[in-house]
Amino acid sequence: MSISSNLASYLDQRGARYEVVAHAHSRTSAETARSANVMACHLAKSVILEDDDGYVMAVIPADKAVRVGELGRLLQRRELRLTDENRVAMLFTDCEPGAVPSIGMPWGIETVVDDELEESEIVYMEGGDHERLLRMSHDNFHALMRAQPHGQFCKYPTH
């Protein structure tokens, strides 16, 4: 598979500049970062949540977890919960399960970005499969995400 057709069209329509980086097949964002030799804090991970109003994509560094309550307060959505993988797969039909790009707009999904990603000089994200990442400069990532809500809603995961 190559990068998602929805994602490629969206990025091309906006003149976004990015590089496709191939890596060994991986199953988790931590594995992807290791395989691609990328710092996990520079890898944007998408987390899909939902409530009765619909879906929202939280975009956070791969080494972090979403503070769901904090995100809900930021968006004024009190009932947010994680979406199960089957529903995510139905939303992102042109992506392999677990390899959802960190830009929800091409699929009409509200997208919110954690401020920590704005500190990265380079941002990587899944391209829609488990063997390719998109590498984007801070300026290109910021330009794509400028109109999306931003805030502080991630934390280091507890094990």
PyRosetta script that sets phi, psi and omega in degrees:
from pyrosetta import init, pose_from_sequence

init()
pose = pose_from_sequence("MSISSNLASYLDQRGARYEVVAHAHSRTSAETARSANVMACHLAKSVILEDDDGYVMAVIPADKAVRVGELGRLLQRRELRLTDENRVAMLFTDCEPGAVPSIGMPWGIETVVDDELEESEIVYMEGGDHERLLRMSHDNFHALMRAQPHGQFCKYPTH")
pose.set_psi(1, 155.4)
pose.set_omega(1, 175.7)
pose.set_phi(2, -113.5)
pose.set_psi(2, -167.0)
pose.set_omega(2, -179.3)
pose.set_phi(3, -67.2)
pose.set_psi(3, 153.3)
pose.set_omega(3, -177.7)
pose.set_phi(4, -53.5)
pose.set_psi(4, 135.9)
pose.set_omega(4, 179.5)
pose.set_phi(5, -65.3)
pose.set_psi(5, -39.0)
pose.set_omega(5, 176.7)
pose.set_phi(6, -60.5)
pose.set_psi(6, -45.0)
pose.set_omega(6, -179.2)
pose.set_phi(7, -64.7)
pose.set_psi(7, -47.8)
pose.set_omega(7, -179.4)
pose.set_phi(8, -58.3)
pose.set_psi(8, -44.7)
pose.set_omega(8, 179.2)
pose.set_phi(9, -62.3)
pose.set_psi(9, -45.6)
pose.set_omega(9, -179.3)
pose.set_phi(10, -60.0)
pose.set_psi(10, -48.2)
pose.set_omega(10, -178.9)
pose.set_phi(11, -65.3)
pose.set_psi(11, -41.2)
pose.set_omega(11, 179.5)
pose.set_phi(12, -64.3)
pose.set_psi(12, -42.2)
pose.set_omega(12, 179.6)
pose.set_phi(13, -61.1)
pose.set_psi(13, -27.1)
pose.set_omega(13, -178.1)
pose.set_phi(14, -100.2)
pose.set_psi(14, 4.1)
pose.set_omega(14, 179.0)
pose.set_phi(15, 64.4)
pose.set_psi(15, 25.9)
pose.set_omega(15, -179.1)
pose.set_phi(16, -69.9)
pose.set_psi(16, 138.4)
pose.set_omega(16, 177.8)
pose.set_phi(17, -102.2)
pose.set_psi(17, 131.8)
pose.set_omega(17, 179.9)
pose.set_phi(18, -155.5)
pose.set_psi(18, 163.7)
pose.set_omega(18, 177.9)
pose.set_phi(19, -122.2)
pose.set_psi(19, 140.3)
pose.set_omega(19, 176.2)
pose.set_phi(20, -92.3)
pose.set_psi(20, 125.6)
pose.set_omega(20, -178.5)
pose.set_phi(21, -113.8)
pose.set_psi(21, 117.5)
pose.set_omega(21, 178.5)
pose.set_phi(22, -82.7)
pose.set_psi(22, 147.9)
pose.set_omega(22, 176.7)
pose.set_phi(23, -148.8)
pose.set_psi(23, 167.3)
pose.set_omega(23, 177.5)
pose.set_phi(24, -63.1)
pose.set_psi(24, 149.9)
pose.set_omega(24, -179.9)
pose.set_phi(25, -52.9)
pose.set_psi(25, 134.8)
pose.set_omega(25, 180.0)
pose.set_phi(26, -140.0)
pose.set_psi(26, 157.9)
pose.set_omega(26, -176.9)
pose.set_phi(27, -111.5)
pose.set_psi(27, -25.6)
pose.set_omega(27, -177.6)
pose.set_phi(28, -124.1)
pose.set_psi(28, 163.5)
pose.set_omega(28, 179.5)
pose.set_phi(29, -65.4)
pose.set_psi(29, -34.8)
pose.set_omega(29, 177.7)
pose.set_phi(30, -64.6)
pose.set_psi(30, -42.5)
pose.set_omega(30, 177.6)
pose.set_phi(31, -64.5)
pose.set_psi(31, -40.6)
pose.set_omega(31, 179.2)
pose.set_phi(32, -61.1)
pose.set_psi(32, -46.9)
pose.set_omega(32, 179.8)
pose.set_phi(33, -58.6)
pose.set_psi(33, -45.7)
pose.set_omega(33, 179.2)
pose.set_phi(34, -63.4)
pose.set_psi(34, -47.4)
pose.set_omega(34, -176.5)
pose.set_phi(35, -62.0)
pose.set_psi(35, -38.6)
pose.set_omega(35, -177.9)
pose.set_phi(36, -90.3)
pose.set_psi(36, -0.2)
pose.set_omega(36, -179.0)
pose.set_phi(37, 58.1)
pose.set_psi(37, 48.2)
pose.set_omega(37, -177.9)
pose.set_phi(38, -120.7)
pose.set_psi(38, 138.8)
pose.set_omega(38, 174.5)
pose.set_phi(39, -66.8)
pose.set_psi(39, 132.2)
pose.set_omega(39, -176.4)
pose.set_phi(40, -58.2)
pose.set_psi(40, -29.6)
pose.set_omega(40, 179.8)
pose.set_phi(41, -70.5)
pose.set_psi(41, -13.6)
pose.set_omega(41, 177.6)
pose.set_phi(42, -99.5)
pose.set_psi(42, -5.1)
pose.set_omega(42, 178.8)
pose.set_phi(43, -95.6)
pose.set_psi(43, 116.1)
pose.set_omega(43, 179.0)
pose.set_phi(44, -79.0)
pose.set_psi(44, 126.7)
pose.set_omega(44, 179.9)
pose.set_phi(45, -111.6)
pose.set_psi(45, 138.8)
pose.set_omega(45, 176.5)
pose.set_phi(46, -99.7)
pose.set_psi(46, 136.4)
pose.set_omega(46, 175.6)
pose.set_phi(47, -124.2)
pose.set_psi(47, 121.8)
pose.set_omega(47, -177.0)
pose.set_phi(48, -97.0)
pose.set_psi(48, 127.4)
pose.set_omega(48, 178.3)
pose.set_phi(49, -124.4)
pose.set_psi(49, 166.0)
pose.set_omega(49, 179.5)
pose.set_phi(50, -150.7)
pose.set_psi(50, 162.0)
pose.set_omega(50, 169.3)
pose.set_phi(51, -152.1)
pose.set_psi(51, -169.0)
pose.set_omega(51, -178.0)
pose.set_phi(52, -65.1)
pose.set_psi(52, -17.9)
pose.set_omega(52, 179.3)
pose.set_phi(53, -87.5)
pose.set_psi(53, -8.2)
pose.set_omega(53, 178.7)
pose.set_phi(54, 126.1)
pose.set_psi(54, -160.1)
pose.set_omega(54, -174.0)
pose.set_phi(55, -99.0)
pose.set_psi(55, 155.4)
pose.set_omega(55, 172.1)
pose.set_phi(56, -142.4)
pose.set_psi(56, 141.0)
pose.set_omega(56, 176.2)
pose.set_phi(57, -105.2)
pose.set_psi(57, 121.7)
pose.set_omega(57, 172.9)
pose.set_phi(58, -95.6)
pose.set_psi(58, 128.5)
pose.set_omega(58, -179.6)
pose.set_phi(59, -110.1)
pose.set_psi(59, 115.9)
pose.set_omega(59, -173.9)
pose.set_phi(60, -135.4)
pose.set_psi(60, 163.9)
pose.set_omega(60, 172.8)
pose.set_phi(61, -63.2)
pose.set_psi(61, 146.5)
pose.set_omega(61, -174.7)
pose.set_phi(62, -63.5)
pose.set_psi(62, -20.5)
pose.set_omega(62, -179.8)
pose.set_phi(63, -91.3)
pose.set_psi(63, 12.1)
pose.set_omega(63, -177.3)
pose.set_phi(64, -122.1)
pose.set_psi(64, 172.3)
pose.set_omega(64, 176.1)
pose.set_phi(65, -127.6)
pose.set_psi(65, 156.1)
pose.set_omega(65, 179.5)
pose.set_phi(66, -80.1)
pose.set_psi(66, 133.3)
pose.set_omega(66, 168.0)
pose.set_phi(67, -88.8)
pose.set_psi(67, 96.0)
pose.set_omega(67, -171.4)
pose.set_phi(68, -59.3)
pose.set_psi(68, -42.4)
pose.set_omega(68, 179.3)
pose.set_phi(69, -61.5)
pose.set_psi(69, -42.6)
pose.set_omega(69, 179.3)
pose.set_phi(70, -65.0)
pose.set_psi(70, -42.6)
pose.set_omega(70, 177.5)
pose.set_phi(71, -62.9)
pose.set_psi(71, -42.7)
pose.set_omega(71, 178.2)
pose.set_phi(72, -59.8)
pose.set_psi(72, -42.2)
pose.set_omega(72, 177.9)
pose.set_phi(73, -64.1)
pose.set_psi(73, -42.9)
pose.set_omega(73, -180.0)
pose.set_phi(74, -58.5)
pose.set_psi(74, -43.3)
pose.set_omega(74, -176.7)
pose.set_phi(75, -92.6)
pose.set_psi(75, -1.8)
pose.set_omega(75, -175.2)
pose.set_phi(76, 56.4)
pose.set_psi(76, 46.5)
pose.set_omega(76, 177.6)
pose.set_phi(77, -128.8)
pose.set_psi(77, 105.0)
pose.set_omega(77, -169.8)
pose.set_phi(78, -79.8)
pose.set_psi(78, -22.1)
pose.set_omega(78, -171.8)
pose.set_phi(79, -108.0)
pose.set_psi(79, 23.5)
pose.set_omega(79, -178.5)
pose.set_phi(80, -62.4)
pose.set_psi(80, 140.0)
pose.set_omega(80, 176.7)
pose.set_phi(81, -146.7)
pose.set_psi(81, 157.6)
pose.set_omega(81, 178.2)
pose.set_phi(82, -63.5)
pose.set_psi(82, 141.9)
pose.set_omega(82, 177.7)
pose.set_phi(83, -89.2)
pose.set_psi(83, 138.5)
pose.set_omega(83, -179.3)
pose.set_phi(84, -72.9)
pose.set_psi(84, 156.6)
pose.set_omega(84, -172.2)
pose.set_phi(85, -61.0)
pose.set_psi(85, -32.7)
pose.set_omega(85, 178.9)
pose.set_phi(86, -64.5)
pose.set_psi(86, -40.7)
pose.set_omega(86, 178.9)
pose.set_phi(87, -69.2)
pose.set_psi(87, -38.5)
pose.set_omega(87, 177.2)
pose.set_phi(88, -61.0)
pose.set_psi(88, -44.2)
pose.set_omega(88, 179.4)
pose.set_phi(89, -60.8)
pose.set_psi(89, -35.4)
pose.set_omega(89, 178.8)
pose.set_phi(90, -70.1)
pose.set_psi(90, -29.7)
pose.set_omega(90, 178.8)
pose.set_phi(91, -75.6)
pose.set_psi(91, -37.7)
pose.set_omega(91, -173.9)
pose.set_phi(92, -113.6)
pose.set_psi(92, 66.9)
pose.set_omega(92, -173.3)
pose.set_phi(93, -68.1)
pose.set_psi(93, -20.7)
pose.set_omega(93, 179.3)
pose.set_phi(94, -96.4)
pose.set_psi(94, 16.5)
pose.set_omega(94, 177.4)
pose.set_phi(95, -124.8)
pose.set_psi(95, 150.9)
pose.set_omega(95, 173.0)
pose.set_phi(96, -73.0)
pose.set_psi(96, 143.4)
pose.set_omega(96, 177.6)
pose.set_phi(97, -54.2)
pose.set_psi(97, 132.1)
pose.set_omega(97, 179.3)
pose.set_phi(98, 85.5)
pose.set_psi(98, 2.7)
pose.set_omega(98, -179.4)
pose.set_phi(99, -126.0)
pose.set_psi(99, 43.5)
pose.set_omega(99, -176.7)
pose.set_phi(100, -76.6)
pose.set_psi(100, 126.5)
pose.set_omega(100, 176.4)
pose.set_phi(101, -60.5)
pose.set_psi(101, 155.4)
pose.set_omega(101, -176.4)
pose.set_phi(102, -90.6)
pose.set_psi(102, 37.6)
pose.set_omega(102, 175.5)
pose.set_phi(103, -138.2)
pose.set_psi(103, 108.4)
pose.set_omega(103, -176.9)
pose.set_phi(104, -86.8)
pose.set_psi(104, -15.4)
pose.set_omega(104, -172.8)
pose.set_phi(105, -57.9)
pose.set_psi(105, -37.7)
pose.set_omega(105, 179.3)
pose.set_phi(106, -61.7)
pose.set_psi(106, -20.5)
pose.set_omega(106, 179.8)
pose.set_phi(107, -104.3)
pose.set_psi(107, 8.0)
pose.set_omega(107, 179.3)
pose.set_phi(108, 72.4)
pose.set_psi(108, 25.9)
pose.set_omega(108, -178.3)
pose.set_phi(109, -104.0)
pose.set_psi(109, 127.3)
pose.set_omega(109, 176.4)
pose.set_phi(110, -54.0)
pose.set_psi(110, 132.8)
pose.set_omega(110, -175.9)
pose.set_phi(111, -125.0)
pose.set_psi(111, 133.3)
pose.set_omega(111, 177.6)
pose.set_phi(112, -128.5)
pose.set_psi(112, 137.6)
pose.set_omega(112, -171.9)
pose.set_phi(113, -113.1)
pose.set_psi(113, 131.8)
pose.set_omega(113, 175.0)
pose.set_phi(114, -74.2)
pose.set_psi(114, 139.6)
pose.set_omega(114, -177.5)
pose.set_phi(115, -58.2)
pose.set_psi(115, -27.0)
pose.set_omega(115, -178.2)
pose.set_phi(116, -58.7)
pose.set_psi(116, -31.9)
pose.set_omega(116, 179.8)
pose.set_phi(117, -68.9)
pose.set_psi(117, -24.3)
pose.set_omega(117, 179.2)
pose.set_phi(118, -70.6)
pose.set_psi(118, -12.4)
pose.set_omega(118, 179.8)
pose.set_phi(119, -87.0)
pose.set_psi(119, -12.2)
pose.set_omega(119, -176.7)
pose.set_phi(120, -81.6)
pose.set_psi(120, 135.3)
pose.set_omega(120, 175.4)
pose.set_phi(121, -70.9)
pose.set_psi(121, -34.9)
pose.set_omega(121, 179.1)
pose.set_phi(122, -127.6)
pose.set_psi(122, 137.9)
pose.set_omega(122, 177.3)
pose.set_phi(123, -122.4)
pose.set_psi(123, 133.5)
pose.set_omega(123, 175.9)
pose.set_phi(124, -110.6)
pose.set_psi(124, 149.7)
pose.set_omega(124, 174.8)
pose.set_phi(125, -150.8)
pose.set_psi(125, 157.2)
pose.set_omega(125, 175.9)
pose.set_phi(126, -59.6)
pose.set_psi(126, 145.9)
pose.set_omega(126, 178.2)
pose.set_phi(127, -102.4)
pose.set_psi(127, -2.4)
pose.set_omega(127, 179.8)
pose.set_phi(128, 120.7)
pose.set_psi(128, -7.6)
pose.set_omega(128, 173.9)
pose.set_phi(129, -135.6)
pose.set_psi(129, -178.0)
pose.set_omega(129, -174.8)
pose.set_phi(130, -98.0)
pose.set_psi(130, 17.8)
pose.set_omega(130, -177.2)
pose.set_phi(131, -135.3)
pose.set_psi(131, 6.6)
pose.set_omega(131, 179.9)
pose.set_phi(132, -142.1)
pose.set_psi(132, 138.5)
pose.set_omega(132, 172.0)
pose.set_phi(133, -118.4)
pose.set_psi(133, 154.9)
pose.set_omega(133, 169.4)
pose.set_phi(134, -98.9)
pose.set_psi(134, 134.3)
pose.set_omega(134, 177.0)
pose.set_phi(135, -109.8)
pose.set_psi(135, 125.7)
pose.set_omega(135, -173.8)
pose.set_phi(136, -136.8)
pose.set_psi(136, 141.3)
pose.set_omega(136, 176.5)
pose.set_phi(137, -67.3)
pose.set_psi(137, 159.1)
pose.set_omega(137, 176.0)
pose.set_phi(138, -53.9)
pose.set_psi(138, -44.8)
pose.set_omega(138, -176.7)
pose.set_phi(139, -63.0)
pose.set_psi(139, -41.7)
pose.set_omega(139, 178.6)
pose.set_phi(140, -67.5)
pose.set_psi(140, -43.3)
pose.set_omega(140, 178.0)
pose.set_phi(141, -61.2)
pose.set_psi(141, -46.2)
pose.set_omega(141, -179.4)
pose.set_phi(142, -61.5)
pose.set_psi(142, -41.9)
pose.set_omega(142, 179.6)
pose.set_phi(143, -62.0)
pose.set_psi(143, -40.9)
pose.set_omega(143, 178.8)
pose.set_phi(144, -65.8)
pose.set_psi(144, -37.3)
pose.set_omega(144, -172.8)
pose.set_phi(145, -98.9)
pose.set_psi(145, 1.3)
pose.set_omega(145, -174.9)
pose.set_phi(146, -53.0)
pose.set_psi(146, -43.0)
pose.set_omega(146, -174.9)
pose.set_phi(147, -82.3)
pose.set_psi(147, -6.5)
pose.set_omega(147, -177.8)
pose.set_phi(148, -87.5)
pose.set_psi(148, 151.8)
pose.set_omega(148, 176.1)
pose.set_phi(149, -61.8)
pose.set_psi(149, 145.3)
pose.set_omega(149, 177.1)
pose.set_phi(150, -126.6)
pose.set_psi(150, 156.2)
pose.set_omega(150, 176.4)
pose.set_phi(151, 179.7)
pose.set_psi(151, -174.8)
pose.set_omega(151, 179.1)
pose.set_phi(152, -111.9)
pose.set_psi(152, 107.4)
pose.set_omega(152, -176.5)
pose.set_phi(153, -145.6)
pose.set_psi(153, 21.4)
pose.set_omega(153, 177.3)
pose.set_phi(154, -117.9)
pose.set_psi(154, 165.0)
pose.set_omega(154, -179.2)
pose.set_phi(155, -152.1)
pose.set_psi(155, 164.2)
pose.set_omega(155, 170.6)
pose.set_phi(156, -69.9)
pose.set_psi(156, 135.5)
pose.set_omega(156, -178.8)
pose.set_phi(157, -67.6)
pose.set_psi(157, 149.5)
pose.set_omega(157, 174.0)
pose.set_phi(158, -99.8)
pose.set_psi(158, 142.1)
pose.set_omega(158, -176.4)
pose.set_phi(159, -105.9)
pose.dump_pdb("model.pdb")
